[in-house]
């Protein structure tokens, strides 16, 4: 019997006996039959967490728990990710993460990146991709790997868009609102989006530390309250135009503007060895930050032929402007409340600009049916100009302190080339790549006339082997080498004032650190993934603290302090119970060790730890969905610091309306308020304990409405394999 949609079934009688070894069939002709096929609706649920192309992918586009949250909130709740009090992001227990947006490096300092992510509306995010062992196609920067934020992009014909309104309250107000609109017709796709955030943040700090020895011991017990308001505008406008059947030109312009007002009040009790109060210091801080980013991206993709040859070229230009002004008022009191001395007024001005230009080219060339060769190059030029002024109020005017003011200009140029060979042999896939990067950097302290230039060439190999054991099982082994170049902010030798007994100072003599990473991965049914890995970092760049027992002043800086060893085991378990319950649990086990032969105080610390992230989705009916997310982190270690444990539970409900064009989402995060950040150390003459409690328990309500055409045309139903060729593109 032969059959096909739109044709009548046709039967052909056959006679078979034991003597026949071959049967020769005659031609079968099918007769057309007019049929009317009703519309077919295909419904698929994307798992919240999945492993794809060597990366752990968190799909947040339709997640209830992403409603009303910022990009930083979503990243913090991703598997294996943690963020410290200063905004430094760790992946699988390791710092040195490169954060990218749509496959493009941000080049921002930890503080600048944290501020931007806290202002980015989570409703514009499609997925978060966590890649601990990226291929040679990616920049070698980021010893812990890459976190790529993939933004939404329209693939629907006609006019369509969405509106998102979100409000919330914890201890202060939250408001994230966005609008996107797109038009796709034939060869042209035009899209635009705009978001506005107005979020308040309140956090608390408890700091206990000692200085001096014996009877001269001093105890500092500090309590501080921080409150800020961040308002931000984020806009994008882009066009994709198919200049021919094989060529597509894309232009994207984006702008980001934020204004943050910071206010804090701290009270420090200074006591003797018997906990008798000697004096009290209160510090009031008022700060204002204005941040602006304008960027343009031009991308051209040319499919050379239908066999898979493809040439991609891309140019990026971006400018960041960061302007911060901080005012400090220090008051000193005796135990009875009388003034110990006159109040101290201090002002910090920190204007800085960052200009970035990058250009790259990538080419894919198939080798037969099962092989592929990729190669390309990239050039990036980054220039940062930071002019910090330190002023003391004297009499009726401000006088600049020349010793604590400094202009620092940093230039970095990286030229890179790479080649990747991929081949499939029966059930074995092999990929081998090599990336070469030449780095030139120039750190110029204009004020002190100090200059540090570096010029070095490095090779970064990458290899992976994947073996299909059966239809249900596969195993893979990968290796990569990566680099962590010092942040230009950490290279700046200026003194950043925190309060009279604490300041941060850059180190112009920092060297890059290199990491060798090995990973073994086992996959069952293409769903359950078990990976184990080992990472070794030489000359790790770590935060160090130095305490002057005589003055009780603590200086924080960065140095190449130690060798870092990280062993990890990661298990991802997705479970589907019927159509009503979907679960995904990610467990990450860690062994962390830090070693350094420092004569005065050797470093030899180790720690076992675990990170757990479990998300549950309950489909009550076609229009009602419940979600829960539980996250736990055991005590961890980072260099000389012990990091405390924390855990949190989030709950959310999603109700669909109007033929699923609208959604109402209600979310409560960190219900039990158990997500503080604690750090402590007892190293050399340092002894301190620090607790930061963010405003993590927040109730949010959001409303989303999608309008226009929401259905794919037949030609759009094919899976775009280019999305799988690299994370973020």
C-alpha positions in Angstrom: 0.0 0.0 0.0 1.3 3.5 -0.9 -0.3 6.7 0.5 0.4 10.4 0.7 -1.6 13.4 1.9 -3.6 14.7 -1.0 -3.6 11.3 -2.9 -5.7 8.2 -2.8 -4.4 5.1 -1.2 -3.1 2.6 -3.9 -2.7 -1.2 -3.3 -0.5 -3.6 -5.3 -1.0 -7.3 -4.9 2.2 -9.4 -4.5 2.8 -13.2 -4.6 5.7 -14.4 -2.5 7.1 -18.0 -2.3 10.2 -19.6 -0.9 12.0 -19.8 -4.2 12.1 -16.0 -4.7 15.1 -14.0 -3.7 14.0 -10.7 -5.3 10.7 -9.1 -6.1 10.6 -6.5 -8.9 7.9 -3.9 -8.4 6.2 -2.1 -11.1 5.7 1.7 -11.1 3.0 2.8 -8.6 1.0 5.8 -9.7 -1.0 7.8 -7.1 -4.2 9.5 -8.1 -4.8 13.0 -6.6 -7.6 13.3 -4.1 -9.0 16.7 -3.0 -8.8 17.0 0.8 -9.3 19.7 3.3 -6.9 19.6 6.2 -7.9 21.5 9.3 -5.4 23.9 11.0 -2.9 22.0 13.1 -1.7 23.5 16.4 1.5 22.3 17.7 2.2 23.1 21.4 5.7 22.6 22.9 6.9 23.5 26.4 10.5 24.6 26.6 12.2 23.3 29.7 13.3 26.0 32.2 16.9 24.5 32.2 18.4 22.4 29.5 21.9 21.5 28.2 22.5 22.5 24.6 25.7 22.8 22.6 27.9 22.2 25.6 26.2 25.0 27.7 23.6 25.0 30.4 20.7 27.1 29.1 18.2 28.8 31.3 15.1 29.6 29.3 13.5 32.6 31.0 11.4 34.0 28.2 8.1 32.6 29.5 9.1 31.9 33.0 6.8 33.2 35.7 9.8 33.8 38.1 11.4 36.2 35.6 8.4 38.5 35.8 9.3 42.0 36.9 12.9 41.0 37.7 16.0 42.6 36.4 18.8 40.8 34.5 20.9 40.6 37.7 18.0 39.0 39.6 17.7 36.3 36.9 21.4 35.6 36.7 21.7 35.3 40.5 19.0 32.6 40.5 20.6 30.6 37.6 22.2 27.2 38.4 25.8 27.4 39.7 25.8 31.2 39.7 26.5 33.4 42.7 27.0 37.2 43.1 28.9 38.8 46.0 28.3 42.1 47.7 30.4 44.0 45.1 28.6 42.6 42.1 31.3 40.1 41.2 29.7 37.1 39.4 30.9 33.5 40.0 30.1 30.5 37.9 30.5 27.0 39.4 32.3 28.6 42.4 34.8 30.5 40.3 35.2 34.2 39.6 36.6 35.5 36.4 33.4 35.2 34.3 33.0 37.0 31.0 29.4 38.4 30.7 28.2 38.8 27.1 25.0 40.2 25.6 23.9 38.6 22.4 27.5 37.2 22.0 29.2 40.5 22.5 31.6 41.3 25.4 30.6 44.1 27.7 34.2 45.3 28.7 32.8 46.8 31.9 34.1 46.8 35.4 32.3 44.6 38.0 30.6 47.6 39.5 29.6 49.1 36.1 28.3 45.7 34.9 26.3 45.2 38.1 24.7 48.6 37.8 23.7 47.9 34.2 22.3 44.4 34.9 20.3 45.8 37.8 18.7 48.3 35.4 18.0 45.8 32.6 14.4 44.6 32.4 14.2 40.8 32.5 11.2 40.7 30.2 13.5 41.5 27.3 15.6 38.3 27.9 15.1 35.1 26.0 17.7 32.9 27.8 20.8 32.8 29.9 23.6 30.6 28.6 26.2 29.3 31.0 29.3 27.9 29.3 32.3 26.7 31.4 34.3 25.4 28.5 33.7 27.5 25.3 35.4 26.7 22.0 38.2 28.6 20.4 35.7 30.7 18.5 35.1 32.8 21.6 37.3 35.3 23.2 39.8 33.6 25.5 38.9 36.1 28.3 37.1 34.7 31.3 38.8 31.9 33.2 35.5 30.7 34.7 33.7 30.7 31.4 31.0 32.7 29.7 27.6 33.9 30.7 25.7 35.0 27.6 22.5 37.0 27.9 20.4 36.3 24.8 17.8 39.0 24.1 14.5 38.4 22.4 14.3 38.8 18.6 11.3 38.7 16.4 10.8 35.8 13.9 7.1 36.3 13.2 5.7 37.7 9.9 3.7 41.0 9.9 3.3 43.5 12.7 3.5 42.2 16.2 4.8 43.3 19.6 4.2 43.2 23.3 3.7 45.5 26.3 4.9 44.6 29.8 3.9 46.5 33.0 5.4 45.4 36.3 5.4 46.7 39.8 6.6 45.4 43.1 7.5 46.2 46.7 9.9 44.8 49.2 11.2 47.6 51.5 11.1 50.0 48.6 9.3 50.3 45.3 10.0 48.4 42.1 8.8 49.2 38.6 9.9 47.6 35.3 8.0 48.5 32.1 8.8 47.6 28.5 7.4 47.8 25.0 8.6 46.1 21.8 7.3 46.4 18.2 8.5 44.6 15.1 7.5 44.4 11.4 8.6 41.6 9.2 7.6 41.4 5.6 9.5 39.6 2.8 13.1 40.5 3.0 12.8 43.1 5.7 12.6 42.8 9.5 12.5 46.0 11.5 12.3 45.9 15.3 12.5 48.2 18.2 12.1 48.0 22.0 12.1 50.4 24.9 12.2 49.7 28.7 12.0 52.0 31.7 13.0 50.9 35.2 12.5 52.8 38.4 13.7 50.6 41.3 14.5 51.4 44.9 17.0 49.2 46.8 17.7 49.1 50.5 20.3 46.9 52.1 22.0 46.5 55.5 25.6 45.8 56.5 27.0 44.5 59.8 30.8 44.6 60.0 32.9 43.5 62.9 36.7 43.7 62.8 39.8 44.1 65.0 43.1 45.9 64.7 46.2 45.8 66.8 47.4 43.2 69.3 47.3 42.5 73.1 46.2 45.4 75.2 46.4 47.7 72.2 43.6 45.8 70.4 40.9 47.9 69.0 37.4 46.6 68.0 35.3 48.2 65.3 31.6 47.3 65.3 29.9 49.0 62.4 26.2 49.0 61.3 25.2 50.6 58.0 22.1 51.2 56.0 22.2 51.8 52.3 19.4 53.1 50.1 19.4 54.0 46.5 17.0 54.7 43.6 17.9 53.7 40.1 16.1 55.0 37.1 17.1 53.7 33.7 16.0 54.0 30.0 17.0 51.3 27.5 16.2 51.4 23.8 17.0 49.4 20.7 16.3 49.9 17.1 17.4 47.3 14.5 16.8 46.2 10.9 17.6 42.9 9.1 17.5 43.2 5.3 17.9 40.2 3.0 19.9 41.8 0.1 19.8 38.5 -1.8 18.6 35.0 -1.3 21.9 34.2 0.4 22.9 37.5 2.1 21.5 39.3 5.1 22.6 42.7 6.4 21.7 43.6 10.0 22.1 47.0 11.7 21.4 47.5 15.4 21.6 50.7 17.5 21.1 50.7 21.2 21.2 53.3 24.0 21.2 52.9 27.7 20.9 55.8 30.3 20.6 55.5 34.0 20.6 57.8 37.0 21.3 56.3 40.5 21.1 58.2 43.8 22.9 56.5 46.7 22.5 57.4 50.3 24.0 55.6 53.3 24.4 56.1 57.0 26.9 54.0 59.1 27.6 54.0 62.8 30.9 52.5 64.0 31.6 51.8 67.7 35.4 51.8 68.4 36.1 49.8 71.6 39.1 48.5 73.5 40.0 44.9 74.3 37.4 44.8 77.1 34.6 46.1 74.7 34.5 49.5 76.4 33.5 52.2 73.9 36.4 54.6 73.2 34.7 56.7 70.5 32.0 56.6 67.9 32.3 57.4 64.1 29.2 58.2 62.0 29.6 58.5 58.2 26.8 59.9 56.0 27.3 59.3 52.3 25.3 61.0 49.5 26.2 59.9 45.9 24.9 60.4 42.4 25.8 58.3 39.4 25.0 59.0 35.8 25.7 56.2 33.3 25.3 56.3 29.5 26.0 53.8 26.8 25.5 54.3 23.0 26.4 51.4 20.7 26.1 50.5 17.0 26.5 47.0 15.5 26.7 46.1 11.8 26.5 42.4 10.9 26.5 40.7 7.5 25.9 37.0 6.9 26.6 35.6 3.5 25.7 31.9 2.7 28.2 31.2 0.0 26.3 28.1 -1.2 23.7 25.6 -0.2 26.3 23.2 1.1 27.0 25.1 4.3 29.7 27.5 3.4 29.1 30.8 5.3 30.9 34.1 5.8 30.0 36.4 8.6 31.5 39.9 9.2 30.7 42.2 12.2 31.7 45.6 13.4 30.8 47.1 16.8 31.3 50.6 18.2 30.3 51.6 21.7 30.9 54.5 24.1 30.3 54.4 27.9 30.2 57.4 30.1 30.2 57.0 33.9 30.0 60.0 36.1 30.0 59.5 39.9 30.0 62.1 42.7 30.1 61.1 46.3 29.9 63.3 49.4 31.0 62.1 52.8 30.4 63.6 56.2 32.4 62.1 59.1 31.5 62.9 62.7 33.6 61.7 65.7 32.0 61.5 69.2 33.2 60.6 72.7 31.2 58.0 74.6 29.1 60.7 76.3 28.0 62.0 72.9 30.1 65.1 72.8 32.1 65.9 69.6 35.6 64.5 69.6 36.7 66.9 66.8 35.2 69.0 64.0 33.2 67.2 61.3 35.1 66.1 58.2 33.6 66.9 54.7 35.1 64.9 51.8 34.1 64.8 48.1 35.0 62.2 45.4 34.4 62.9 41.7 35.0 60.0 39.3 34.1 60.8 35.7 35.2 58.1 33.3 34.7 57.3 29.6 35.2 54.0 27.8 35.4 53.7 24.0 35.3 50.3 22.3 35.7 49.3 18.7 35.7 45.7 17.6 35.7 44.0 14.2 35.6 40.3 13.4 35.2 37.9 10.6 34.1 34.2 10.7 34.0 31.6 8.0 32.6 28.1 7.9 33.7 25.6 5.3 32.2 22.1 5.2 34.6 19.1 4.6 32.5 16.4 3.0 29.2 15.5 4.7 30.7 15.0 8.2 33.4 17.5 8.5 33.7 21.2 9.0 36.5 23.8 9.2 35.9 27.2 10.9 38.4 30.0 11.1 38.3 33.8 11.6 39.8 36.7 13.3 38.9 39.6 15.6 40.4 43.0 16.6 39.3 45.0 19.6 40.4 48.4 20.8 39.4 49.6 24.3 40.3 53.0 25.8 39.3 54.0 29.3 39.9 57.5 30.7 39.3 57.9 34.4 39.9 61.3 36.1 39.4 61.0 39.9 39.3 64.0 42.1 39.6 64.0 45.9 38.5 67.1 47.7 38.4 68.2 51.4 36.2 70.9 52.7 38.2 73.6 54.4 36.6 76.8 55.6 34.1 77.9 53.0 35.7 76.1 50.0 36.8 72.8 48.6 40.5 72.1 48.3 41.8 69.3 46.2 44.1 66.7 47.7 46.7 66.1 45.0 48.1 63.0 46.6 44.7 61.3 46.5 43.6 62.6 43.1 44.6 60.9 39.9 43.9 60.7 36.2 44.4 57.2 34.7 44.2 56.4 31.0 44.2 52.7 30.0 44.4 51.4 26.4 44.1 47.7 25.4 44.3 46.2 21.9 43.7 42.5 21.3 44.3 40.9 17.9 43.0 37.3 17.6 42.8 34.5 15.0 41.4 31.1 15.4 40.8 27.8 13.5 38.5 24.9 14.5 38.3 21.5 12.8 35.2 19.3 13.4 34.7 15.8 12.1 32.3 12.9 12.7 33.6 9.4 12.6 30.7 6.9 12.8 29.5 7.6 16.4 32.4 9.8 17.4 32.5 13.6 17.1 35.8 15.4 17.4 36.4 19.1 17.5 39.9 20.7 17.8 40.6 24.4 17.9 43.4 26.9 18.5 43.1 30.6 19.2 46.0 33.0 19.1 45.7 36.3 20.8 48.2 39.2 20.8 47.6 41.7 23.6 49.0 45.2 24.0 48.1 47.3 27.0 49.2 50.6 28.3 48.2 51.9 31.7 49.2 55.5 32.1 48.8 57.3 35.4 48.9 60.9 34.1 49.1 62.5 37.5 52.1 60.5 38.8 53.7 60.1 35.4 53.8 56.3 35.9 53.4 54.0 32.9 53.0 50.3 32.6 53.1 48.7 29.1 52.6 45.1 28.3 52.9 43.2 25.0 52.4 39.5 24.9 51.3 36.7 22.6 49.4 33.6 23.8 47.9 30.4 22.4 44.7 29.0 23.6 44.0 25.4 22.5 40.6 23.7 22.8 39.6 20.1 22.1 36.5 18.0 22.7 35.6 14.4 21.9 32.1 13.1 22.1 31.2 9.4 21.8 27.7 8.0 21.2 27.5 4.9 23.3 24.0 4.0 22.2 20.8 5.8 21.1 20.2 6.8 24.7 23.8 7.5 26.0 26.7 9.6 25.1 30.0 10.6 26.8 32.3 13.6 26.1 35.7 14.9 27.1 36.9 18.5 26.6 39.8 20.7 27.4 40.4 24.5 27.0 42.8 27.2 28.1 41.6 30.7 29.0 43.0 34.0 30.3 41.8 36.5 32.9 43.3 39.9 32.0 43.3 42.4 34.9 40.4 44.8 34.9 41.5 48.3 33.9 39.9 49.6 37.1 42.0 47.3 39.2 45.1 48.5 37.4 44.4 52.1 38.3 46.7 53.0 41.3 44.3 55.6 42.6 42.9 55.4 46.2 39.1 54.9 46.3 37.8 56.3 49.6 35.2 54.2 51.5 35.3 55.6 55.0 38.2 56.9 57.2 39.4 53.4 58.1 38.9 51.7 54.8 40.0 52.4 51.2 40.6 50.6 48.0 43.7 51.0 45.9 44.5 49.7 42.4 47.6 47.8 41.4 49.3 48.7 38.1 51.6 45.7 38.3 48.9 43.0 38.0 49.6 40.2 35.5 47.1 38.1 33.6 46.2 34.7 35.0 45.8 31.6 33.0 43.4 28.6 33.5 43.5 25.1 32.2 40.1 23.5 32.3 39.1 19.8 31.8 35.6 18.5 31.7 34.0 15.0 31.4 30.3 14.9 30.4 27.8 12.0 30.4 24.3 12.3 28.9 21.4 9.9 29.2 18.4 10.2 26.9 19.7 13.7 25.9 18.0 14.9 29.0 20.0 13.9 32.1 23.5 15.3 32.2 26.4 14.5 34.6 29.6 16.4 34.2 32.8 16.5 36.2 35.7 18.8 35.8 39.0 20.2 37.1 40.3 23.7 36.7 43.8 25.0 37.6 44.6 28.7 37.6 48.1 30.1 37.9 48.8 33.6 39.3 45.1 34.0 40.3 44.1 37.6 40.6 42.5 37.9 44.0 41.4 40.5 46.5 43.8 41.1 49.4 43.5 43.2 52.5 46.2 44.8 54.5 45.7 46.2 58.0 47.9 48.8 59.6 47.8 48.0 63.3 49.1 51.4 64.2 46.5 53.5 62.3 43.8 50.8 62.2 43.4 51.6 58.5 42.5 48.7 56.1 43.7 48.8 52.5 42.0 46.6 49.9 43.8 45.8 46.7 44.2 43.1 44.0 47.2 40.9 43.5 48.4 37.8 41.8 48.3 35.9 45.0 47.8 32.2 44.6 47.3 29.0 42.6 43.6 28.1 42.5 42.4 24.5 42.1 38.7 23.8 41.5 37.1 20.3 41.2 33.4 20.1 40.4 30.7 17.6 39.7 27.5 18.9 38.2 24.3 16.9 37.8 21.2 18.2 35.9 18.0 16.2 36.3 14.9 17.2 34.4 11.8 15.2 35.3 8.4 15.4 33.5 5.4 13.8 35.3 2.6 13.8 32.8 1.6 17.1 31.3 1.1 18.8 34.6 4.4 18.7 36.4 7.8 19.6 35.1 10.9 19.6 37.3 14.5 20.5 36.8 17.1 20.1 39.5 20.8 21.2 39.2 23.3 20.0 41.8 26.9 21.3 41.8 29.5 19.9 44.1 32.8 21.7 44.6 36.2 21.3 46.1 38.2 24.6 46.2 41.8 25.0 47.1 44.1 28.1 47.2 47.8 27.9 47.8 50.6 30.6 47.8 54.1 30.6 49.3 54.0 34.1 50.9 56.8 34.2 53.5 54.9 36.4 56.0 51.6 34.6 55.8 51.3 31.5 53.5 48.0 30.8 51.9 46.8 27.2 52.2 43.0 27.0 52.3 40.5 24.4 51.0 36.8 24.0 51.1 34.1 21.5 50.1 30.8 23.0 49.0 27.5 22.4 47.2 25.1 24.5 45.2 21.6 23.4 44.5 18.9 24.9 42.2 15.6 23.3 41.8 12.7 24.7 39.7 9.2 23.2 39.6 6.4 24.0 37.2 2.8 22.9 37.7 0.3 23.2 34.8 -3.0 23.4 36.6 -4.9 23.8 33.3 -4.3 25.4 29.9 -4.3 28.9 31.3 -3.0 28.6 34.8 0.6 27.7 35.8 2.4 27.6 39.2 6.1 27.8 39.6 8.5 27.4 42.5 12.3 27.8 42.6 14.5 26.7 45.5 18.2 27.7 45.7 20.8 26.7 48.3 24.5 27.4 48.6 26.7 25.9 51.3 29.7 27.7 52.8 32.3 28.3 50.1 35.9 29.7 50.0 37.4 32.4 47.8 41.1 33.0 48.5 41.5 34.3 52.1 37.7 34.7 52.5 35.1 32.3 53.9 31.7 32.8 52.2 28.7 31.9 54.3 25.7 29.7 53.3 22.3 31.0 52.2 19.1 29.7 50.7 15.9 31.0 49.2 12.5 30.0 48.0 10.5 31.8 45.2 6.9 31.2 44.3 5.0 32.4 41.3 1.6 32.0 39.5 0.9 32.7 35.8 -2.6 33.2 34.4 -3.2 33.4 30.7 -6.0 35.5 29.2 -7.6 36.4 25.9 -6.5 33.3 23.9 -3.1 33.4 25.6 -2.3 36.9 24.3 -2.1 38.3 27.8 -0.5 37.0 31.0 -0.8 38.1 34.6 2.0 37.0 36.8 2.4 37.3 40.6 5.8 36.4 42.1 7.1 36.4 45.7 10.9 36.0 45.9 13.0 34.8 48.9 9.9 34.2 51.0 11.8 33.4 54.2 14.4 36.1 53.7 17.3 33.8 53.9 19.6 35.1 51.1 22.2 37.3 52.9 25.8 37.5 51.8 28.4 36.8 54.6 32.2 36.8 54.4 34.9 36.5 57.0 38.6 35.9 57.4 41.2 35.1 60.0 44.4 35.5 58.0 47.6 37.1 59.1 46.6 40.1 61.3 43.2 40.3 59.7 40.1 39.3 61.7 36.7 40.4 60.4 33.2 39.3 59.8 30.9 41.0 57.4 27.2 40.5 56.6 25.3 42.2 53.7 21.5 41.7 53.5 20.0 42.8 50.2 16.4 43.6 49.6 15.6 40.1 48.3 12.1 39.5 49.5 9.9 41.3 47.0 6.3 40.8 45.8 5.9 41.6 42.1 2.8 41.8 39.9 3.2 42.0 36.1 1.0 42.2 33.1 2.0 41.3 29.5 0.0 41.7 26.4 1.1 40.5 22.9 -0.5 41.9 19.9 -0.3 41.3 16.1 0.4 38.1 14.3 1.5 35.3 16.7 1.7 32.4 14.2 4.7 31.2 12.2 4.5 30.7 8.5 5.3 27.3 7.0 8.7 28.5 5.9 9.5 29.6 9.5 8.9 26.2 11.1 12.3 24.9 10.3 14.8 25.0 13.1 17.5 27.5 12.4 20.7 25.6 12.8 22.7 28.8 13.0 21.3 29.2 16.5 23.1 26.0 17.5 26.4 26.8 15.8 27.5 29.1 18.7 26.1 30.3 22.0 24.5 33.7 21.6 24.4 34.0 17.8 
